[in-house]
Amino acid sequence: MTGRTDKGIILTTGDFTRDARAEAIRAGTPPIELVNGEGLVRLMEKHQIGVRPRTVYDVDHEFFRRFDTP
């Protein structure tokens, strides 16, 4: 990056290599914020962009064990 930038941002639905992470913070260059797939999902959830909250229930098998017949 050259010019009048203070920072860059790169988004991916995957992940970044170790070399990409090292390049993003290389001395003498503007920093680059890397946002991987998990980080992107967290941002979408935080700002409620493209997602809707929902409640999910799991069956409590321990509760039903007491109703088992021998």
Secondary structure, 3 states (H helix, E strand, C coil): CCCCCCCEEEECCCCCCHHHHHHHCCCCCCCEEEECHHHHHHHHHHHCCCCCCCCCCCCCHHHHHCCCCC
